[in-house]
Amino acid sequence: MTVKVADYIERITPYRPGKPISEVERELGIYDTVKMASNENPLGPSPKVMQAIKDDLKYIHLYPDGMAYYLKHAIMKHLARYHLSIDEVCVGNGSNEVIDILIRALVTPHEEILVSAQAFMIYELIPAAANIPVNLVPLTKDHRFDIEGYIERINDKTKMVALVNPNNPTGTYYTKKEFENLLSNVPERCVVLVDEAYHEYVDAPDCPNAMDYRKDFENLIVCRTFSKAYGLSGMRLGYGITTKRIGETFRKVREPFNTSELAQVAGIAALEDEDYVRRSVEMNRIGKEFFYAEFRRLELSFLPTQGNFILVHVGGGEGGGIDCYKALLQDGIIIRPVSNYGFPDWIRISIGLPEQNQRCLVALENYLRKEGRVR
Ligand SMILES: Cc1ncc(COP(=O)(O)O)c(C=O)c1O
């Protein structure tokens, strides 16, 4: 007999991650492929993290510390100027899981989450799977979060106000002034969740660090990840900083061992390797300057980015982004089409090493030249 699945689950289109290198090489019979599709760290893992993992392998027959005591202390030390207590730190299998648990633990199907349209996809997928309504605020004309639009949409049902700063896939950000305006207009019964997955890459002086605002708004949650500047996407580790009360609620809902032994050890070592993060950020800065200059030369529209990726307009109408993606795949470059984000003729490129950026640019320029879209 066919299993009956709830309508709200049936309606979900599953998240499609960037294609793994192995799949592309298997399908196309090519090698030396470069993945610039999932905003990972092109430097590879930190050698210090690799060593810590090797040293810890002898413990993997045991369950990890379910409370992640040492990892949480390492996070508290990293954020020492905020004087956090351990109950205010939540960790998870990627920040994705932290966000998932927080949404399910704090919002019911009778309430509402306010989030921007064309923001990172999980803010629509997680509520959909829990039958929680989402109130979408369209982006501004210049592809930024519309903070005034957020304020206008707050209503009696609003329970969570979710923000992604900088946003994926646009790379755009809202300012300190805009954030302060929003916080002063959010009722106290709501939680404000700020996703700062790309925090380490931010270089705009007027971009707020949400941690600085916890004193102004009690129910503020800040989520960060080890997947980007710390180079640990494959380990799956992220964290949320919140109140004791919300932390306690998080612990009721999470599964007992939601971060693995190796992920915990890797996270501690990654926080200690500050030089790796500095090099990652510097590499990213060089890469984005390269793409800015080349896109200007080719007269392509792009969105200046505060993340480790860049959105660029490639034209070609409805299927333009997908066609470009397919063409670049033939050259062994995996980028991300973003039609599912409402950008059908744009692509998102994760910034790589200088030689990868160069290879990607050459492939893109050749393609656009063939299509007659650049002079
Ligand atoms: C804005 C944003 N938030 C959260 C995540 C999830 O990251 P992870 O689950 O790897 O920590 C991503 C991943 O790309 C992201 O772009």
The ligand as an ORCA input file, in Angstrom:
! r2SCAN-3c Opt
* xyz 0 1
  C      23.881     31.585      4.662
  C      24.183     30.165      5.008
  N      23.792     29.686      6.180
  C      24.047     28.431      6.561
  C      24.713     27.565      5.712
  C      24.891     26.161      6.157
  O      26.170     25.883      6.439
  P      26.623     24.637      7.333
  O      25.415     23.790      7.612
  O      27.622     23.945      6.508
  O      27.172     25.244      8.577
  C      25.155     28.013      4.466
  C      25.865     27.106      3.552
  O      26.171     27.391      2.439
  C      24.874     29.338      4.110
  O      25.228     29.830      2.922
*
